[in-house]
Amino acid sequence: MRLDKFLKVSRLIKRRTLAKEVSDQGRISVNGIPAKASSNVKAGDELSIRFGQKLVTVKIDKVQETTKKEEAADMYTVIKEEKLSQE
């Protein structure tokens, strides 16, 4: 599944266009490698997403084409969430 679609379906990012912009800015990495919106992701991959001053690392548990709002959080596990220091 494409990275931008996974982010939208899992509700890590609300809109696919926003997910595309964030990934094309280089703020998302898959398994430590900077990823574009068109990158393929699969179960077992580790995503690092930079939201402003926060870095969230999640592990993909399963990939689904569609999901209900209540079940979206089952698609990933948050490994760590850290604040980035101001420089």
Secondary structure, DSSP 8 states (H G I E B T S, - for coil): -BHHHHHHHTTSSS-HHHHHHHHHTT-EEETTEE--TT-B--TT-EEEEEETTEEEEEEE----S---GGGGGGGEEEEEEEE----
